[in-house]
Amino acid sequence: MTSLMKKMALALTVAAAPLMAISGASAEGEKYILVSHAPDSDSWWNTIKNGIALAGEQMDVEVEYRNPPTGDLADMARIIEQAAASGPTGIITTLSDYDVLSGPIKAAVDAGVDVIIMNSGTPEQAREVGALMYVGQPEYDAGHAAGLRAKGDGVESFLCVNHYISSPSSTARCQGFADGLGVELGNQMIDSGQDPSEIKNKVQAYLSANPDTDAILTLGPTSADPTLLALDETGLAGDIYFGTFDLGEEIVKGIKAGVINWGIDQQPFLQAYLPVVVMTNYHRYGVLPGNNINSGPGFVTADGLELVEKFAGEYR
Amino acid sequence: MSEVQAPTTVEDERVIQRSRLRESLIRPELGGIVGTVIVFTLFALFAFDSGMFNSQGIMNWSQVSAQFMIIAVGACMLMIAGEFDLSVGSMIGFSGMMIAIFSVTLGWPVWLAIIVTFVLAVSIGALNGIIVVRTGLPSFIVTLAFLFILRGFTIFFPQTIERKTIIGGIKDAAEGDWLAPVFGGKILTGLFQWMGEAGIIAVFERGTRQGMPVVDGVPMLIVWALVLVVFGHVVLTKTRFGNWIFAAGGDAQAARYAGVPVNRVKILMFMFTAFCATVFATCQVMEFGSAGADRGLLKEFEAIIAVVIGGALLTGGYGSVIGAALGALIFGVVQQGLFFAGVESSLFRVFLGVILLFAVILNTYVRRMITGER
């Protein structure tokens, strides 16, 4: 029986080994925690991780990345509370649902932690929660700009493939695009889910049911990659007007091949990198830019793809 | 030549003698108690000054543990009755969304929205149970179906009605409502105010709440968790109905012969599980002020993990609510504590897996001790 106890203690100690190793190596100085709303499965956020890691290295500060494993925003609110309780110098967080996240963020600010909002949310919301600034791409505006561009290219109807329908900012992109085009969004937005083969088949089904569709808008690599495949299989690749948010290896290839007309780059690298740099300088020297920073939208087309291609999925 | 045994050694040979140690070992809570002690010792050693044990940190992992506890109590009693409910996570998302739709979209008073949602959720729980007992299908399959049905509706309704999947504004709607504080309020605020003033706990350094304690009360979420744990424990160990639950999960046929209404017990347990999920959802919605279509994802498995760590057998008929509550506590403390200790969050799953595996092995060992099987 005591051997059982010993075994149990041993197993737990072994499981806790990484815990001891890391807590022993905690550095002195500034510590910044980045909290995102992204589930573990979303590959786009790798660039964010690269961005914050590089910034931490260059500024010689401690950085951490935290996210709710399933993308549950209520879990994310707890993570922010937890981050604040651990007493960091600053928190960098997305604000993908104001109702859920504003309380914990405000509490962190009131408790003396500096906060920068990145990626999701709006500049107004960032101001309301008491954040230093907002670094990101206003989603509706980006969608709107894309809609205007597509309208100029003669598009009249479209399909918006929404793979993250529970996030209001995703819907804002589709809505902005529809408004930019000057058409009703209606049923042109589909909830594709995150499974690649489901996305592919839903796109194919939509296109065969609505053969008059002029254009496709995808909201990131998760939906763009399977959509590319869907178009390949149905022989529509290159025929249909195709725009997407965000970049990734497949998207860059698509732009190069002329299948994708443009990608809207919100430059996630900067969204992670800049807040660390800004906050470190603020905490060390008291300097702060006087305004929010728009990291996007930037349209990436077939011209000047070289650097983009080289760093796609890593820094772009 | 008399071979008569001396009367002093008379013992009933039908009663197996067990040492006291062995006796205490077969309690289902054992794994939970040992685990809790180990986990707290480890974190006290390696993460003590990380903020994990200041007022904010304690509140943080207590809330997360309380969430797990609420659904673990339901899952535990259902599992002892011999069934599973995989629709718990979807039920959390569904009932939260229903409250939001009733109160914000339809403009009902919040108390009515909450009551109607509870009725609806518990009815769905009953439906789950009725299908299981009538068809004799494994509850695993039936509730798996409801996992998808409920999640589908949770996305479909708000999408159709409001063209979005997160409905906010519940905080404004709940203003002045008499039932909302039962789920979203806080108690003991005076005590925390005093502790803040006395310098025992941290206070806000700036902003409009300057000087007020960072933790200003015990959320109703935690109160609900404790109430449910006590309720579950008393029902299970002190009442005839509790014995029926054990009997239904242990050997349903034998229980029926003994006059236990097995079907009714199982259906009631499904309803109770749905009730617990709705308590979870209501607390969450009242705290955060919005309902989202992705709330509660994978929570059913987290509830089952807490229950299993707490010593219940997957085969039913054996377990304890206190054990499940300790399982939930371990789960919450480890999940949040690894962060405070600065461990990469992906390693949490490794840790969880190890604990789970270990708990199951311990459970198997215990079961063999009870049944004498080798």
HADDOCK unambig.tbl for C-alpha pairs under 7 A between the chains (distance, minus, plus):
assign (segid A and resid 15 and name CA) (segid B and resid 351 and name CA) 5.58 0.50 0.50
assign (segid A and resid 15 and name CA) (segid B and resid 354 and name CA) 6.87 0.50 0.50
assign (segid A and resid 19 and name CA) (segid B and resid 341 and name CA) 6.42 0.50 0.50
assign (segid A and resid 19 and name CA) (segid B and resid 343 and name CA) 5.63 0.50 0.50
assign (segid A and resid 20 and name CA) (segid B and resid 46 and name CA) 6.44 0.50 0.50
assign (segid A and resid 22 and name CA) (segid B and resid 342 and name CA) 6.57 0.50 0.50
assign (segid A and resid 22 and name CA) (segid B and resid 343 and name CA) 6.42 0.50 0.50
assign (segid A and resid 23 and name CA) (segid B and resid 46 and name CA) 6.88 0.50 0.50
assign (segid A and resid 23 and name CA) (segid B and resid 341 and name CA) 5.80 0.50 0.50
assign (segid A and resid 23 and name CA) (segid B and resid 342 and name CA) 6.08 0.50 0.50
assign (segid A and resid 70 and name CA) (segid B and resid 297 and name CA) 6.66 0.50 0.50
assign (segid A and resid 72 and name CA) (segid B and resid 294 and name CA) 6.10 0.50 0.50
assign (segid A and resid 72 and name CA) (segid B and resid 295 and name CA) 5.67 0.50 0.50
assign (segid A and resid 72 and name CA) (segid B and resid 297 and name CA) 6.97 0.50 0.50
assign (segid A and resid 78 and name CA) (segid B and resid 60 and name CA) 6.91 0.50 0.50
assign (segid A and resid 81 and name CA) (segid B and resid 60 and name CA) 6.74 0.50 0.50
assign (segid A and resid 82 and name CA) (segid B and resid 57 and name CA) 6.44 0.50 0.50
assign (segid A and resid 82 and name CA) (segid B and resid 60 and name CA) 6.05 0.50 0.50
assign (segid A and resid 85 and name CA) (segid B and resid 51 and name CA) 5.54 0.50 0.50
assign (segid A and resid 85 and name CA) (segid B and resid 56 and name CA) 5.37 0.50 0.50
assign (segid A and resid 85 and name CA) (segid B and resid 57 and name CA) 5.26 0.50 0.50
assign (segid A and resid 86 and name CA) (segid B and resid 50 and name CA) 5.59 0.50 0.50
assign (segid A and resid 86 and name CA) (segid B and resid 51 and name CA) 4.44 0.50 0.50
assign (segid A and resid 86 and name CA) (segid B and resid 52 and name CA) 6.66 0.50 0.50
assign (segid A and resid 86 and name CA) (segid B and resid 340 and name CA) 6.25 0.50 0.50
assign (segid A and resid 87 and name CA) (segid B and resid 51 and name CA) 6.67 0.50 0.50
assign (segid A and resid 99 and name CA) (segid B and resid 168 and name CA) 6.15 0.50 0.50
assign (segid A and resid 99 and name CA) (segid B and resid 288 and name CA) 6.10 0.50 0.50
assign (segid A and resid 99 and name CA) (segid B and resid 289 and name CA) 5.69 0.50 0.50
assign (segid A and resid 99 and name CA) (segid B and resid 290 and name CA) 5.94 0.50 0.50
assign (segid A and resid 100 and name CA) (segid B and resid 288 and name CA) 4.55 0.50 0.50
assign (segid A and resid 100 and name CA) (segid B and resid 289 and name CA) 6.45 0.50 0.50
assign (segid A and resid 100 and name CA) (segid B and resid 290 and name CA) 6.43 0.50 0.50
assign (segid A and resid 110 and name CA) (segid B and resid 204 and name CA) 5.65 0.50 0.50
assign (segid A and resid 110 and name CA) (segid B and resid 205 and name CA) 6.37 0.50 0.50
assign (segid A and resid 110 and name CA) (segid B and resid 206 and name CA) 5.29 0.50 0.50
assign (segid A and resid 110 and name CA) (segid B and resid 207 and name CA) 5.21 0.50 0.50
assign (segid A and resid 111 and name CA) (segid B and resid 204 and name CA) 4.61 0.50 0.50
assign (segid A and resid 111 and name CA) (segid B and resid 205 and name CA) 5.46 0.50 0.50
assign (segid A and resid 111 and name CA) (segid B and resid 206 and name CA) 6.73 0.50 0.50
assign (segid A and resid 112 and name CA) (segid B and resid 205 and name CA) 5.89 0.50 0.50
assign (segid A and resid 112 and name CA) (segid B and resid 206 and name CA) 6.65 0.50 0.50
assign (segid A and resid 165 and name CA) (segid B and resid 165 and name CA) 6.77 0.50 0.50
assign (segid A and resid 166 and name CA) (segid B and resid 165 and name CA) 5.02 0.50 0.50
assign (segid A and resid 166 and name CA) (segid B and resid 166 and name CA) 6.48 0.50 0.50
assign (segid A and resid 166 and name CA) (segid B and resid 292 and name CA) 6.80 0.50 0.50
assign (segid A and resid 166 and name CA) (segid B and resid 293 and name CA) 5.99 0.50 0.50
assign (segid A and resid 166 and name CA) (segid B and resid 294 and name CA) 6.43 0.50 0.50
assign (segid A and resid 168 and name CA) (segid B and resid 164 and name CA) 6.80 0.50 0.50
